[in-house]
Amino acid sequence: MSENIKGVTIRNTMDNSQVEEGFKGLKRQLGLANSELKSNLSAFDKSEKSMKQYQTRIDGLNNKMKIQKQMFKQAEQELKDLNANYTKAKQTVSSVEKAYKSLADATKKEKAALDKSNDAIKSSNAELKKSQTQYKRTTEQKDKAYQKLKQLRQAEKELKNSNQATTAQLKRVADATQKQSQKHKELVQKYKEEDAQVKKLRNQNNSLVSTNKKVKDTYDKTNTELKQTEKEYKNLNTTIKNHGQNLSNAQKKVNNERTSMNNLQKSIDRTSKEMKAFNKEQLIANSQFTKTADHLDKMSDKFGRMGHGMSSIGRSLSMYVTTPIVAGFGASVKAAVDYEQSLAGVAKTTNLSGSELNKMSNEIMGMSKKLPFASNRNSGSCRSCRAIRC
């Protein structure tokens, strides 16, 4: 009967234990990534700012984001599977219930058939045992009767050969031998009949045992299906009953993972912005024009009377050259300056020695050779130099 309803039950293919284990694995990976980030950042001083430090932080955050996205996708998949299983449970619960009832009826009938078969085997075993005992007894009687018959036949033979026995004696011996022979024949016949009966009962018993095995196998199979279907039926009812709470928990999980992912993205964006700003500051600070301007500022401090004029040279170079380079506008200044006239004015104002004046001139000439100046910027630099004389 179980074969008639085979395939009716619907199995729940979602393994929650594997899903949870997968999510725990991602959490462990995220924890490891966070630990690695802290370990890598520990190589830098807390107050240190460098491109390497920023890049290390961004790499660590991106690694965490990769894992966080997997966690978010898994949370979404769990929510999708939850709704799919709920829909499937609603659609199949009635058919599973019907299959469960059919299997319960089949199991009940097959259990009764198995009990009947077990009783038949029990009765057959008892009858076979009884028949075998009788057969054994008859066999012993037959063998004894045969031995006695042999003795009587031997005695009759010896009596005849002695030529001393009377007719009456010979007749008595012959009658006894005849009687024992008849008894032995009867026992032999009984032995044959009982042997046939034992064989018959043994065959019947073997047949009952074979049938009993089939009945038991059928019952075991149906009973196993019954237990599986019963479990499935309970799971489906639990899925339907707890769907509201499970749905709420799954949605919260999705929202939490989305929030974590968004917060992580904000950290990446913020760190990237800080890194770009720091890089821009470094480009400005490390440019040749800024270094020269700073050097000229130091010279201005050293030779006090250069004051405002030398500072103007430094600031003009920074304003006209450094800023356009960093901003990427491609503006440049042509370094063609009338040193004779400009430096003469500087010499009058500052009273620099010849060697000091030559050193400053060489620095300006070296800068104009290394960097391309536009002609209009060059004239501005000349005006800055002349301003020193004012």
C-alpha contacts under 8 A as a table, 3 or more apart, distances in Angstrom:
res1	aa1	res2	aa2	distance
1	M	4	N	5.40
1	M	5	I	7.26
1	M	103	L	7.98
1	M	106	A	5.91
2	S	5	I	5.56
2	S	6	K	6.16
2	S	103	L	6.40
2	S	106	A	6.62
2	S	221	K	7.80
2	S	222	T	5.45
2	S	225	E	7.99
3	E	6	K	4.96
5	I	8	V	5.73
5	I	99	A	6.73
5	I	102	S	7.69
5	I	103	L	7.85
6	K	9	T	7.54
7	G	10	I	7.56
8	V	95	S	7.01
8	V	96	V	6.85
8	V	99	A	6.22
9	T	95	S	7.16
9	T	96	V	5.12
9	T	99	A	6.33
9	T	229	T	6.29
9	T	232	E	7.95
10	I	92	T	6.96
10	I	96	V	6.68
10	I	232	E	7.56
11	R	232	E	6.68
12	N	15	D	7.99
12	N	85	N	7.73
12	N	232	E	7.35
14	M	81	D	7.72
14	M	85	N	7.90
15	D	18	Q	5.57
15	D	19	V	6.52
16	N	19	V	4.99
16	N	20	E	6.11
17	S	20	E	5.25
17	S	21	E	6.12
18	Q	21	E	5.04
18	Q	22	G	6.11
19	V	22	G	5.13
19	V	23	F	6.35
19	V	78	E	7.92
20	E	23	F	5.12
20	E	24	K	6.15
21	E	24	K	5.04
21	E	25	G	6.15
22	G	25	G	5.04
22	G	26	L	6.47
23	F	26	L	5.13
23	F	27	K	6.32
23	F	71	M	6.81
23	F	74	Q	7.39
24	K	27	K	5.00
24	K	28	R	6.21
25	G	28	R	5.08
25	G	29	Q	6.30
26	L	29	Q	4.94
26	L	30	L	6.15
26	L	67	I	6.73
26	L	70	Q	7.67
26	L	71	M	6.53
27	K	30	L	5.00
27	K	31	G	6.14
27	K	71	M	7.91
28	R	31	G	5.07
28	R	32	L	6.17
29	Q	32	L	5.02
29	Q	33	A	6.13
29	Q	67	I	7.20
30	L	33	A	5.03
30	L	34	N	6.17
30	L	64	K	6.05
30	L	67	I	6.16
30	L	68	Q	7.25
31	G	34	N	5.13
31	G	35	S	6.17
32	L	35	S	5.00
32	L	36	E	6.13
33	A	36	E	5.07
33	A	37	L	6.19
33	A	60	G	7.06
33	A	63	N	6.83
33	A	64	K	5.97
34	N	37	L	5.09
34	N	38	K	6.33
34	N	60	G	7.47
34	N	64	K	6.95
35	S	38	K	5.21
35	S	39	S	6.14
36	E	39	S	4.96
36	E	40	N	6.09
36	E	60	G	7.62
37	L	40	N	5.17
37	L	41	L	6.13
37	L	56	T	7.78
37	L	57	R	6.89
37	L	60	G	5.17
37	L	61	L	7.73
38	K	41	L	5.14
38	K	42	S	6.06
39	S	42	S	5.17
39	S	43	A	7.23
40	N	43	A	5.81
40	N	56	T	7.12
41	L	44	F	5.67
41	L	53	Q	7.05
41	L	56	T	7.05
41	L	57	R	7.02
42	S	45	D	7.15
44	F	48	E	6.35
44	F	53	Q	6.91
45	D	48	E	5.00
48	E	53	Q	7.83
49	K	53	Q	6.48
49	K	54	Y	7.44
50	S	53	Q	5.13
50	S	54	Y	6.30
50	S	278	F	7.90
51	M	54	Y	5.11
51	M	55	Q	5.99
51	M	275	M	6.81
51	M	278	F	7.69
51	M	279	N	7.06
52	K	55	Q	5.03
52	K	56	T	6.02
53	Q	56	T	5.14
53	Q	57	R	6.33
54	Y	57	R	5.17
54	Y	58	I	6.22
54	Y	271	T	7.05
54	Y	272	S	7.85
54	Y	275	M	5.98
55	Q	58	I	5.07
55	Q	59	D	6.03
55	Q	275	M	7.93
56	T	59	D	5.21
56	T	60	G	6.23
57	R	60	G	5.16
57	R	61	L	6.14
57	R	271	T	7.78
58	I	61	L	5.03
58	I	62	N	6.03
58	I	268	I	6.24
58	I	271	T	6.80
58	I	272	S	7.16
59	D	62	N	5.15
59	D	63	N	6.22
60	G	63	N	5.11
60	G	64	K	6.32
61	L	64	K	5.04
61	L	65	M	6.09
61	L	264	L	7.19
61	L	267	S	7.73
61	L	268	I	6.31
62	N	65	M	4.86
62	N	66	K	6.24
62	N	268	I	7.32
63	N	66	K	5.21
63	N	67	I	6.70
64	K	67	I	5.29
64	K	68	Q	6.03
65	M	68	Q	4.83
65	M	69	K	6.01
65	M	261	M	6.73
65	M	264	L	6.61
65	M	265	Q	7.40
66	K	69	K	5.38
66	K	70	Q	6.64
67	I	70	Q	5.14
67	I	71	M	6.39
68	Q	71	M	5.00
68	Q	72	F	6.18
68	Q	257	E	7.33
68	Q	260	S	7.53
68	Q	261	M	6.01
69	K	72	F	4.99
69	K	73	K	6.12
69	K	261	M	6.75
70	Q	73	K	5.09
70	Q	74	Q	6.10
71	M	74	Q	5.09
71	M	75	A	6.13
71	M	257	E	6.82
72	F	75	A	5.09
72	F	76	E	6.25
72	F	254	V	6.37
72	F	257	E	5.16
72	F	258	R	6.22
72	F	261	M	7.66
73	K	76	E	5.06
73	K	77	Q	6.12
74	Q	77	Q	4.90
74	Q	78	E	6.08
75	A	78	E	5.09
75	A	79	L	6.34
75	A	250	A	7.15
75	A	253	K	6.35
75	A	254	V	5.24
75	A	257	E	7.43
76	E	79	L	5.12
76	E	80	K	6.22
76	E	254	V	5.91
77	Q	80	K	4.94
77	Q	81	D	6.02
78	E	81	D	5.04
78	E	82	L	5.96
78	E	250	A	7.07
79	L	82	L	5.02
79	L	83	N	6.39
79	L	247	L	7.12
79	L	250	A	5.48
79	L	251	Q	6.79
79	L	254	V	7.79
80	K	83	N	5.37
80	K	84	A	6.18
81	D	84	A	4.92
81	D	85	N	5.96
82	L	85	N	5.24
82	L	86	Y	6.19
82	L	246	N	7.85
82	L	247	L	7.15
83	N	86	Y	5.04
83	N	87	T	6.20
83	N	247	L	7.70
84	A	87	T	5.18
84	A	88	K	6.10
85	N	88	K	4.91
85	N	89	A	5.88
85	N	239	T	7.74
86	Y	89	A	5.00
86	Y	90	K	6.24
86	Y	239	T	6.32
86	Y	240	I	6.13
86	Y	243	H	6.87
87	T	90	K	5.24
87	T	91	Q	6.32
88	K	91	Q	5.10
88	K	92	T	6.08
89	A	92	T	5.29
89	A	93	V	5.56
89	A	236	L	5.34
89	A	237	N	7.67
89	A	239	T	7.04
89	A	240	I	6.74
90	K	93	V	5.76
90	K	94	S	8.00
90	K	236	L	7.93
90	K	240	I	7.02
91	Q	94	S	7.32
92	T	95	S	5.35
92	T	96	V	6.12
93	V	96	V	5.12
93	V	97	E	6.04
93	V	233	Y	6.70
93	V	236	L	6.29
93	V	237	N	7.38
94	S	97	E	5.03
94	S	98	K	6.22
95	S	98	K	5.02
95	S	99	A	6.15
96	V	99	A	4.98
96	V	100	Y	6.01
96	V	229	T	6.93
96	V	232	E	7.71
96	V	233	Y	6.13
97	E	100	Y	4.99
97	E	101	K	6.30
97	E	233	Y	6.38
98	K	101	K	5.24
98	K	102	S	6.26
99	A	102	S	5.08
99	A	103	L	6.06
99	A	229	T	7.44
100	Y	103	L	5.16
100	Y	104	A	6.09
100	Y	226	L	6.24
100	Y	229	T	5.74
100	Y	230	E	6.21
100	Y	233	Y	7.68
101	K	104	A	4.98
101	K	105	D	6.30
102	S	105	D	5.21
102	S	106	A	6.16
103	L	106	A	4.93
103	L	107	T	5.88
103	L	222	T	6.63
103	L	223	N	7.65
103	L	225	E	7.36
103	L	226	L	5.50
104	A	107	T	5.12
104	A	108	K	6.19
104	A	226	L	6.39
105	D	108	K	5.12
105	D	109	K	6.38
106	A	109	K	5.26
106	A	110	E	6.03
106	A	222	T	7.22
107	T	110	E	5.08
107	T	111	K	5.89
107	T	219	Y	6.27
107	T	222	T	5.94
107	T	223	N	5.86
107	T	226	L	7.65
108	K	111	K	5.14
108	K	112	A	6.39
109	K	112	A	5.12
109	K	113	A	6.30
110	E	113	A	4.93
110	E	114	L	6.02
110	E	215	V	7.15
110	E	218	T	7.41
110	E	219	Y	5.44
111	K	114	L	4.97
111	K	115	D	6.13
111	K	219	Y	6.33
112	A	115	D	5.06
112	A	116	K	6.20
113	A	116	K	5.09
113	A	117	S	6.11
113	A	215	V	7.06
114	L	117	S	5.01
114	L	118	N	6.07
114	L	212	N	6.71
114	L	215	V	5.76
114	L	216	K	6.04
114	L	219	Y	7.46
115	D	118	N	5.04
115	D	119	D	6.23
116	K	119	D	5.10
116	K	120	A	6.22
117	S	120	A	5.02
117	S	121	I	6.24
117	S	208	L	7.17
117	S	211	T	7.63
117	S	212	N	5.54
117	S	215	V	7.82
118	N	121	I	5.17
118	N	122	K	6.16
118	N	212	N	6.79
119	D	122	K	4.96
119	D	123	S	6.17
120	A	123	S	5.12
120	A	124	S	5.99
120	A	208	L	7.20
121	I	124	S	4.92
121	I	125	N	5.93
121	I	205	N	6.52
121	I	208	L	5.99
121	I	209	V	6.58
121	I	212	N	7.97
122	K	125	N	5.18
122	K	126	A	6.37
123	S	126	A	5.17
123	S	127	E	6.24
124	S	127	E	5.13
124	S	128	L	5.94
124	S	201	L	7.26
124	S	204	Q	7.63
124	S	205	N	5.75
125	N	128	L	5.11
125	N	129	K	6.02
125	N	205	N	6.82
126	A	129	K	5.14
126	A	130	K	6.21
127	E	130	K	5.08
127	E	131	S	6.13
127	E	201	L	7.58
128	L	131	S	5.11
128	L	132	Q	6.04
128	L	198	V	6.46
128	L	201	L	5.65
128	L	202	R	6.53
128	L	205	N	7.84
129	K	132	Q	5.09
129	K	133	T	6.23
130	K	133	T	5.15
130	K	134	Q	6.36
131	S	134	Q	5.15
131	S	135	Y	6.01
131	S	194	E	7.18
131	S	197	Q	7.26
131	S	198	V	5.90
132	Q	135	Y	4.94
132	Q	136	K	6.09
132	Q	198	V	6.08
133	T	136	K	5.13
133	T	137	R	6.33
134	Q	137	R	5.02
134	Q	138	T	6.16
134	Q	194	E	7.58
135	Y	138	T	5.18
135	Y	139	T	6.14
135	Y	191	Y	6.56
135	Y	194	E	5.48
135	Y	195	D	6.42
135	Y	198	V	7.57
136	K	139	T	5.11
136	K	140	E	6.40
137	R	140	E	5.21
137	R	141	Q	6.31
138	T	141	Q	5.01
138	T	142	K	6.00
138	T	187	L	6.79
138	T	190	K	7.16
138	T	191	Y	5.83
139	T	142	K	5.07
139	T	143	D	6.24
139	T	187	L	7.98
139	T	191	Y	6.13
140	E	143	D	5.19
140	E	144	K	6.28
141	Q	144	K	5.15
141	Q	145	A	6.09
141	Q	187	L	7.08
142	K	145	A	5.17
142	K	146	Y	6.19
142	K	184	H	6.13
142	K	187	L	5.19
142	K	188	V	6.11
142	K	191	Y	7.46
143	D	146	Y	5.13
143	D	147	Q	6.31
144	K	147	Q	5.11
144	K	148	K	6.27
145	A	148	K	5.16
145	A	149	L	6.08
145	A	180	Q	6.93
145	A	183	K	7.09
145	A	184	H	5.35
145	A	187	L	7.98
146	Y	149	L	4.97
146	Y	150	K	6.21
146	Y	181	S	7.86
146	Y	184	H	6.03
147	Q	150	K	5.14
147	Q	151	Q	6.42
148	K	151	Q	5.05
148	K	152	L	6.28
148	K	180	Q	7.34
149	L	152	L	5.16
149	L	153	R	6.16
149	L	177	T	6.34
149	L	180	Q	5.60
149	L	181	S	6.08
149	L	184	H	7.65
150	K	153	R	5.19
150	K	154	Q	6.17
151	Q	154	Q	5.10
151	Q	155	A	6.18
152	L	155	A	5.06
152	L	156	E	6.11
152	L	173	V	7.27
152	L	176	A	7.25
152	L	177	T	5.43
153	R	156	E	5.13
153	R	157	K	6.17
153	R	177	T	6.20
154	Q	157	K	5.11
154	Q	158	E	6.21
155	A	158	E	5.14
155	A	159	L	6.05
155	A	173	V	7.71
156	E	159	L	5.11
156	E	160	K	6.25
156	E	170	L	7.12
156	E	173	V	5.85
156	E	174	A	6.71
156	E	177	T	7.88
157	K	160	K	5.28
157	K	161	N	6.27
158	E	161	N	5.11
158	E	162	S	6.20
159	L	162	S	5.27
159	L	163	N	7.18
159	L	164	Q	7.48
159	L	165	A	6.08
159	L	170	L	7.17
160	K	163	N	5.91
160	K	164	Q	7.89
160	K	165	A	6.88
160	K	170	L	7.26
162	S	165	A	6.93
165	A	169	Q	5.98
165	A	170	L	6.42
166	T	169	Q	5.19
166	T	170	L	6.28
167	T	170	L	5.12
167	T	171	K	6.10
168	A	171	K	5.06
168	A	172	R	6.26
169	Q	172	R	5.21
169	Q	173	V	6.27
170	L	173	V	5.21
170	L	174	A	6.09
171	K	174	A	5.06
171	K	175	D	6.08
172	R	175	D	5.12
172	R	176	A	6.18
173	V	176	A	5.15
173	V	177	T	6.16
174	A	177	T	5.12
174	A	178	Q	6.09
175	D	178	Q	5.05
175	D	179	K	6.09
176	A	179	K	5.11
176	A	180	Q	6.16
177	T	180	Q	5.18
177	T	181	S	6.06
178	Q	181	S	5.10
178	Q	182	Q	6.30
179	K	182	Q	5.19
179	K	183	K	6.35
180	Q	183	K	5.01
180	Q	184	H	6.09
181	S	184	H	5.07
181	S	185	K	6.24
182	Q	185	K	5.09
182	Q	186	E	6.33
183	K	186	E	5.16
183	K	187	L	6.29
184	H	187	L	5.09
184	H	188	V	6.12
185	K	188	V	5.03
185	K	189	Q	6.20
186	E	189	Q	5.10
186	E	190	K	6.17
187	L	190	K	4.95
187	L	191	Y	5.91
188	V	191	Y	4.94
188	V	192	K	6.26
189	Q	192	K	5.17
189	Q	193	E	6.33
190	K	193	E	5.12
190	K	194	E	6.11
191	Y	194	E	5.25
191	Y	195	D	6.01
192	K	195	D	5.07
192	K	196	A	6.24
193	E	196	A	5.18
193	E	197	Q	6.25
194	E	197	Q	4.86
194	E	198	V	6.09
195	D	198	V	5.17
195	D	199	K	6.30
196	A	199	K	5.17
196	A	200	K	6.12
197	Q	200	K	4.97
197	Q	201	L	6.07
198	V	201	L	5.13
198	V	202	R	5.98
199	K	202	R	5.01
199	K	203	N	6.17
200	K	203	N	5.22
200	K	204	Q	6.23
201	L	204	Q	4.99
201	L	205	N	5.99
202	R	205	N	4.99
202	R	206	N	6.16
203	N	206	N	5.07
203	N	207	S	6.17
204	Q	207	S	5.06
204	Q	208	L	6.18
205	N	208	L	5.02
205	N	209	V	6.15
206	N	209	V	5.04
206	N	210	S	6.17
207	S	210	S	5.11
207	S	211	T	6.16
208	L	211	T	5.07
208	L	212	N	5.89
209	V	212	N	4.93
209	V	213	K	6.20
210	S	213	K	5.21
210	S	214	K	6.58
211	T	214	K	5.20
211	T	215	V	6.20
212	N	215	V	5.04
212	N	216	K	5.99
213	K	216	K	5.03
213	K	217	D	6.03
214	K	217	D	5.06
214	K	218	T	6.13
215	V	218	T	5.18
215	V	219	Y	6.12
216	K	219	Y	4.98
216	K	220	D	5.98
217	D	220	D	5.10
217	D	221	K	6.10
218	T	221	K	5.20
218	T	222	T	6.13
219	Y	222	T	5.17
219	Y	223	N	5.87
220	D	223	N	5.03
220	D	224	T	6.03
221	K	224	T	5.16
221	K	225	E	6.30
222	T	225	E	5.10
222	T	226	L	6.03
223	N	226	L	4.87
223	N	227	K	6.27
224	T	227	K	5.21
224	T	228	Q	6.25
225	E	228	Q	5.04
225	E	229	T	5.93
226	L	229	T	5.13
226	L	230	E	5.94
227	K	230	E	5.00
227	K	231	K	6.14
228	Q	231	K	5.13
228	Q	232	E	6.14
229	T	232	E	4.90
229	T	233	Y	5.92
230	E	233	Y	5.04
230	E	234	K	6.24
231	K	234	K	5.18
231	K	235	N	6.18
232	E	235	N	4.98
232	E	236	L	6.11
233	Y	236	L	5.22
233	Y	237	N	6.30
234	K	237	N	5.15
234	K	238	T	6.10
235	N	238	T	4.95
235	N	239	T	6.02
236	L	239	T	4.99
236	L	240	I	6.24
237	N	240	I	5.15
237	N	241	K	5.96
238	T	241	K	4.97
238	T	242	N	5.89
239	T	242	N	5.46
239	T	243	H	5.71
240	I	243	H	5.31
241	K	244	G	7.60
242	N	245	Q	5.61
242	N	246	N	6.06
243	H	246	N	5.03
243	H	247	L	5.74
244	G	247	L	5.21
244	G	248	S	6.30
245	Q	248	S	5.15
245	Q	249	N	6.28
246	N	249	N	5.13
246	N	250	A	6.10
247	L	250	A	5.09
247	L	251	Q	6.11
248	S	251	Q	5.24
248	S	252	K	6.21
249	N	252	K	5.13
249	N	253	K	6.16
250	A	253	K	4.99
250	A	254	V	6.31
251	Q	254	V	5.08
251	Q	255	N	6.20
252	K	255	N	5.04
252	K	256	N	6.00
253	K	256	N	5.11
253	K	257	E	6.18
254	V	257	E	5.25
254	V	258	R	6.08
255	N	258	R	5.01
255	N	259	T	6.05
256	N	259	T	5.08
256	N	260	S	6.18
257	E	260	S	5.04
257	E	261	M	6.09
258	R	261	M	5.01
258	R	262	N	6.11
259	T	262	N	5.08
259	T	263	N	6.07
260	S	263	N	5.18
260	S	264	L	6.09
261	M	264	L	5.10
261	M	265	Q	6.20
262	N	265	Q	5.00
262	N	266	K	6.25
263	N	266	K	5.05
263	N	267	S	6.35
264	L	267	S	5.06
264	L	268	I	6.31
265	Q	268	I	4.98
265	Q	269	D	6.12
266	K	269	D	5.05
266	K	270	R	5.96
267	S	270	R	5.13
267	S	271	T	6.02
268	I	271	T	5.22
268	I	272	S	6.02
269	D	272	S	5.08
269	D	273	K	6.12
270	R	273	K	5.13
270	R	274	E	6.23
271	T	274	E	5.07
271	T	275	M	6.03
272	S	275	M	4.96
272	S	276	K	6.22
273	K	276	K	5.20
273	K	277	A	6.26
274	E	277	A	5.14
274	E	278	F	6.05
275	M	278	F	5.07
275	M	279	N	6.02
276	K	279	N	5.01
276	K	280	K	6.19
277	A	280	K	5.13
277	A	281	E	6.31
278	F	281	E	5.08
278	F	282	Q	6.17
279	N	282	Q	5.03
279	N	283	L	6.19
280	K	283	L	5.11
280	K	284	I	6.33
280	K	326	V	7.15
281	E	284	I	5.20
281	E	285	A	6.03
282	Q	285	A	4.96
282	Q	286	N	5.82
283	L	286	N	5.26
283	L	287	S	5.97
283	L	326	V	6.70
284	I	287	S	5.37
284	I	290	T	6.80
284	I	322	T	6.67
284	I	323	T	7.45
284	I	326	V	6.44
285	A	290	T	6.17
285	A	291	K	7.34
286	N	290	T	6.94
286	N	291	K	6.88
287	S	290	T	5.40
287	S	291	K	6.43
287	S	322	T	6.81
288	Q	291	K	5.16
288	Q	292	T	6.13
288	Q	367	M	7.96
289	F	292	T	5.08
289	F	293	A	6.00
289	F	317	L	6.26
289	F	318	S	5.79
289	F	321	V	6.82
289	F	322	T	5.79
289	F	367	M	7.99
290	T	293	A	4.99
290	T	294	D	6.09
290	T	314	G	8.00
290	T	317	L	7.80
290	T	318	S	5.70
290	T	322	T	6.59
291	K	294	D	5.10
291	K	295	H	6.17
292	T	295	H	4.94
292	T	296	L	6.14
292	T	314	G	7.06
293	A	296	L	5.09
293	A	297	D	6.15
293	A	311	S	7.89
293	A	313	I	7.42
293	A	314	G	3.91
293	A	315	R	6.39
293	A	317	L	6.67
293	A	318	S	6.49
294	D	297	D	4.97
294	D	298	K	6.34
294	D	314	G	6.87
295	H	298	K	5.08
295	H	299	M	6.32
296	L	299	M	4.89
296	L	300	S	6.06
296	L	310	M	6.52
296	L	311	S	6.88
296	L	313	I	7.64
296	L	314	G	5.83
297	D	300	S	4.92
297	D	301	D	6.34
297	D	310	M	6.78
297	D	311	S	5.49
297	D	314	G	6.49
298	K	301	D	5.09
298	K	302	K	6.21
299	M	302	K	4.89
299	M	303	F	6.07
299	M	310	M	7.83
300	S	303	F	5.27
300	S	304	G	5.93
300	S	305	R	7.54
300	S	306	M	5.27
300	S	307	G	5.27
300	S	308	H	7.90
300	S	310	M	5.56
300	S	311	S	6.50
301	D	304	G	5.28
301	D	306	M	7.77
301	D	307	G	6.69
303	F	306	M	5.81
303	F	307	G	7.52
303	F	350	T	7.13
304	G	307	G	5.46
305	R	349	T	7.32
305	R	350	T	5.82
306	M	309	G	5.62
306	M	310	M	5.41
306	M	311	S	7.92
306	M	349	T	7.13
306	M	350	T	5.72
306	M	388	I	7.13
307	G	310	M	5.92
307	G	311	S	6.35
308	H	311	S	5.21
308	H	312	S	6.16
308	H	388	I	7.74
309	G	312	S	5.11
309	G	313	I	6.69
309	G	384	S	7.42
309	G	385	C	7.43
309	G	387	A	6.13
309	G	388	I	4.38
309	G	389	R	7.93
310	M	313	I	5.12
310	M	314	G	6.52
310	M	385	C	7.82
310	M	388	I	6.82
311	S	314	G	5.11
311	S	315	R	6.07
312	S	315	R	5.11
312	S	316	S	5.79
312	S	384	S	6.36
313	I	316	S	5.14
313	I	317	L	6.21
313	I	381	S	7.04
313	I	384	S	5.59
313	I	385	C	6.50
314	G	317	L	5.30
314	G	318	S	6.32
315	R	318	S	5.00
315	R	319	M	5.91
316	S	319	M	5.02
316	S	320	Y	5.82
316	S	381	S	7.04
316	S	384	S	7.29
317	L	320	Y	5.36
317	L	321	V	5.60
317	L	322	T	7.11
317	L	381	S	7.42
318	S	321	V	5.48
318	S	322	T	4.82
318	S	323	T	6.58
319	M	322	T	6.18
319	M	323	T	5.80
319	M	324	P	7.92
320	Y	323	T	6.71
320	Y	324	P	6.90
320	Y	332	S	7.79
320	Y	333	V	7.52
320	Y	377	R	6.97
321	V	324	P	5.70
321	V	325	I	6.37
321	V	331	A	7.29
321	V	332	S	6.22
321	V	333	V	6.88
322	T	325	I	5.29
322	T	326	V	6.33
323	T	326	V	5.33
323	T	327	A	6.06
324	P	327	A	5.10
324	P	328	G	6.02
324	P	329	F	5.44
324	P	330	G	6.38
324	P	331	A	5.63
324	P	332	S	7.69
325	I	328	G	5.15
325	I	329	F	6.50
325	I	330	G	6.11
325	I	331	A	6.86
325	I	332	S	7.93
326	V	329	F	7.97
331	A	374	A	7.59
332	S	372	P	5.87
332	S	373	F	4.58
332	S	374	A	4.89
332	S	377	R	7.24
333	V	372	P	6.03
333	V	373	F	2.54
333	V	374	A	3.27
333	V	375	S	5.91
333	V	376	N	6.76
333	V	377	R	4.40
333	V	378	N	5.62
334	K	368	S	7.22
334	K	372	P	5.83
334	K	373	F	2.78
334	K	374	A	3.58
334	K	375	S	4.40
334	K	376	N	7.18
334	K	377	R	6.18
334	K	378	N	5.01
335	A	365	M	7.57
335	A	368	S	4.62
335	A	369	K	7.40
335	A	372	P	7.28
335	A	373	F	5.17
335	A	374	A	7.35
335	A	375	S	7.32
335	A	378	N	5.33
336	A	368	S	7.77
336	A	375	S	7.37
336	A	378	N	5.92
336	A	379	S	7.94
337	V	342	S	7.94
337	V	378	N	6.41
337	V	379	S	7.21
337	V	381	S	7.53
337	V	382	C	5.89
338	D	341	Q	5.80
338	D	342	S	6.17
338	D	382	C	7.08
339	Y	342	S	5.11
339	Y	343	L	5.36
339	Y	344	A	7.74
339	Y	361	S	7.63
340	E	343	L	5.70
340	E	344	A	6.01
341	Q	344	A	5.26
341	Q	345	G	6.57
342	S	345	G	5.34
342	S	346	V	6.52
342	S	382	C	6.67
342	S	385	C	5.54
342	S	386	R	5.38
343	L	346	V	4.84
343	L	347	A	6.02
343	L	357	L	7.59
343	L	361	S	7.77
343	L	385	C	7.32
344	A	347	A	5.05
344	A	348	K	6.30
345	G	348	K	5.20
345	G	349	T	6.32
345	G	385	C	7.83
345	G	386	R	6.35
345	G	388	I	6.74
345	G	389	R	4.91
346	V	349	T	5.17
346	V	350	T	5.98
346	V	351	N	7.85
346	V	352	L	7.98
346	V	385	C	7.18
346	V	386	R	7.47
346	V	388	I	5.80
346	V	389	R	5.95
347	A	350	T	5.38
347	A	351	N	5.19
347	A	352	L	5.57
347	A	353	S	7.93
347	A	357	L	7.21
348	K	351	N	5.69
348	K	389	R	7.06
349	T	388	I	6.78
349	T	389	R	5.58
352	L	356	E	6.01
352	L	357	L	5.92
353	S	356	E	5.26
353	S	357	L	6.10
354	G	357	L	5.16
354	G	358	N	6.12
355	S	358	N	5.08
355	S	359	K	6.16
356	E	359	K	5.09
356	E	360	M	6.42
357	L	360	M	5.29
357	L	361	S	6.20
358	N	361	S	4.95
358	N	362	N	6.07
359	K	362	N	5.15
359	K	363	E	6.35
360	M	363	E	5.19
360	M	364	I	6.42
361	S	364	I	5.26
361	S	365	M	6.11
362	N	365	M	5.01
362	N	366	G	5.87
363	E	366	G	5.08
363	E	367	M	6.21
364	I	367	M	5.16
364	I	368	S	6.31
365	M	368	S	5.14
365	M	369	K	6.34
366	G	369	K	5.18
366	G	370	K	6.30
367	M	370	K	5.22
367	M	371	L	6.08
368	S	371	L	5.45
368	S	372	P	6.71
368	S	373	F	6.75
369	K	372	P	7.22
373	F	377	R	6.61
373	F	378	N	6.61
374	A	377	R	5.38
374	A	378	N	6.40
375	S	378	N	5.05
375	S	379	S	6.60
376	N	379	S	5.46
376	N	380	G	6.69
377	R	380	G	5.00
377	R	381	S	6.40
378	N	381	S	5.09
378	N	382	C	6.37
379	S	382	C	5.05
379	S	383	R	6.33
380	G	383	R	5.11
380	G	384	S	6.33
381	S	384	S	4.99
381	S	385	C	6.30
382	C	385	C	5.04
382	C	386	R	6.19
383	R	386	R	5.01
383	R	387	A	6.08
384	S	387	A	5.05
384	S	388	I	7.05
385	C	388	I	5.62
385	C	389	R	7.85
386	R	389	R	5.65
386	R	390	C	7.29
387	A	390	C	5.32
